[in-house]
Amino acid sequence: MSRWTIKDSERIYNFYNWGDDYFSINKKGNICVHPSPHSKYGIDLKELVDDLVIRRKLSPPLLLRFMNVLEGRISSISRAFKWAIEENEYTGGYQTFFPIKVNQQRQVLEAIAAFGKKYNIGLEAGSKPELIAAISIATEHNLPIICNGYKDDGFIETILQAQKVGYDITIVVEKLFELEKIITLSRRLDVAPQLGIRVRLSSKGIGKWSTSGGEDAKFGLRISELLSALNLLKQHNLFENLRLVHFHIGSQITKMDKIKNALIEGARIYAELKKMGADIRYMDIGGGLGVDYDGSKSSNYSSVNYTIDEYANDVVYQIRSVCDEAGVPCPNIISESGRAVAAHYSVLITNLLHTHAEAPSPDFEAALSRPDELSPTVRKLLDIYNSIDRHSLREDYHDTVQLIQEAVSLFKLGFLTLQDRAIAEWLYAKIIARMNEIVERLKTIPEEMQNFQLSLRRTCFANFSMFQSIPDSWAIDQMFPIVPIQRLQQQPEILASIADITCDSDGEITNFVGEHGPTRCLPLHRIEPDEDYYIGFFLIGAYQEILGDMHNLFGDTNAVHITFNRKTNYKIDAIVEGDTVSSILKYVQHNGNEILKNVHNKLEKQVSLRRISIEERSRFLSLLEQTLRGYTYLTG
Ligand SMILES: *Cc1c(COP(=O)(O)O)cnc(C)c1O
């Protein structure tokens, strides 16, 4: 067999098909992150993590936020639209509005605002807190804001007053009753609002969020309601204030033709409104631009069958076609791409626990030399073990599975000793391992033997909570690429599933990005005794950080903000320490100081009754204090 190289690792993790060239594997076999696709500058993730863990004393899990990648993504999208506009001789412009709900972190918004200035970026807010965050960022960077979402009087008044004092802010009507409130309030406050209307298209998206579009969608005005809205606006002399028409048919739209249908319908609505004399200048096509998480470039739910360039080109082309046909001027295009902007920028790195290091198995060889004393079931397993070859593989496999089940049944009935059951398990593992050696040498693996790989799969424990760090993996089976960040020049020996450290059996990942699409085993290396072996979870920057929850009271992970730096390779801009045990307890109304005080009282009583020593009291109290101050994850 030829020697394993990083090319082989690239192949088995489908490495260059997801990640849009922000990641590579270097000669040392470590993963690198790049500020822009194919950039010759790169940060070696393993070296970065060693720096953070060994020299800066941070504990994994570590959420690494690469701010430059945000710029790279914004620039890719803006450039794609710029080309598409030139290519199609489109007369309108293009702007991205970042939907805050995708990632509300202040530093993320600040980075987007700072980088995005030259791309004319804006912010989209969907709730009162998001609006305040948007105002905060816009105050410094002077960005335009679009407000979607359901609104009450307070929300509407804040928007209108903000506009009055100089913010560029557009209020999008989601419901007819909102419009009535907007009319009343804008008159009372004497503000001329910049209005947008969200329309409910009959075109639907596809995938998990397809219900954001279609007749029965939760959001937007039906066509009949749209006409009532226009009448209302005319009655109150606000028809000229309608500037924007908006739709959003869902996130992660996997198929381009679904987007096309929505664009044609949306553009038709724009054209009709234009013909009715509305002064609409913007068509806001919402989000939906997807990310190819599994690298299959297909319409799988974790993939997309189009590129950013194709998306931009289709958007521009379809809108232009409809406008030309209708004889109306082309609108400025706005897209609210969140996932596509944010997904790539963050990577979660954590260590695997040393649990699967082989426990030295008791030596059963001696027992095997006296086969007559073994139970017949175990003897049959031994026969298989001694006679396996390529030709009887399938049959042997089925027999083995059946025999091991038989061994368990016999044990339960009291016909098999503990010793025999242990030997059966031990033989089973040896048979499977030998079969795997044979299977690996086969050119094509028979279909049913692919399932056989599953019997080789071990559960590896990673120091993280799936519910906190990649909640969509649990909630909607979203795939995220998971790859070891080191030793990629070496052949992995283990097939694994990844279990987290919550006490929830759901906290296990059994679906991975593989060479030929989704696979149920993740190839990993055998961990050396003193090794810190790290795996990375990639493309997790969109939605995961905020959707994450505190299941089992595992809190926020440590987060590190990193920018590329030509001189020193990277610069640590900020370290945001994760939740401590006491801060996470506070969420559920437990007060660390009170706990300490109560325990203290109890121990003093024990001391006075001479049940414990003063030293025992002090040791326990300081341990408790230390735990309260410490990280919620495993630290050694
Ligand atoms: C969620 C949302 C978005 C973001 O969608 P992505 O698919 O992440 O780009 C944009 N606009 C609206 C109105 C949304 O609700």
Ligand as a Chemical Component Dictionary entry (heavy atoms), coordinates in Angstrom:
data_LIG
# 
_chem_comp.id                   LIG 
_chem_comp.type                 NON-POLYMER 
_chem_comp.pdbx_formal_charge   0 
_chem_comp.three_letter_code    LIG 
# 
loop_
_chem_comp_atom.comp_id 
_chem_comp_atom.atom_id 
_chem_comp_atom.alt_atom_id 
_chem_comp_atom.type_symbol 
_chem_comp_atom.charge 
_chem_comp_atom.model_Cartn_x 
_chem_comp_atom.model_Cartn_y 
_chem_comp_atom.model_Cartn_z 
_chem_comp_atom.pdbx_ordinal 
LIG C1 C1 C 0 -33.407 34.972 8.990 1  
LIG C2 C2 C 0 -33.615 36.028 7.999 2  
LIG C3 C3 C 0 -32.588 36.346 7.088 3  
LIG C4 C4 C 0 -31.290 35.596 7.027 4  
LIG O1 O1 O 0 -31.369 34.485 6.197 5  
LIG P1 P1 P 0 -30.056 33.673 5.783 6  
LIG O2 O2 O 0 -30.579 32.510 5.069 7  
LIG O3 O3 O 0 -29.297 33.357 7.005 8  
LIG O4 O4 O 0 -29.255 34.550 4.880 9  
LIG C5 C5 C 0 -32.797 37.402 6.233 10 
LIG N1 N1 N 0 -33.968 38.102 6.250 11 
LIG C6 C6 C 0 -34.969 37.808 7.099 12 
LIG C7 C7 C 0 -36.201 38.608 7.073 13 
LIG C8 C8 C 0 -34.824 36.765 7.998 14 
LIG O5 O5 O 0 -35.829 36.470 8.818 15 
# 
loop_
_chem_comp_bond.comp_id 
_chem_comp_bond.atom_id_1 
_chem_comp_bond.atom_id_2 
_chem_comp_bond.value_order 
_chem_comp_bond.pdbx_ordinal 
LIG C1 C2 SING 1  
LIG C2 C3 SING 2  
LIG C2 C8 DOUB 3  
LIG C3 C4 SING 4  
LIG C3 C5 DOUB 5  
LIG C4 O1 SING 6  
LIG O1 P1 SING 7  
LIG P1 O2 DOUB 8  
LIG P1 O3 SING 9  
LIG P1 O4 SING 10 
LIG C5 N1 SING 11 
LIG N1 C6 DOUB 12 
LIG C6 C7 SING 13 
LIG C6 C8 SING 14 
LIG C8 O5 SING 15 
# 
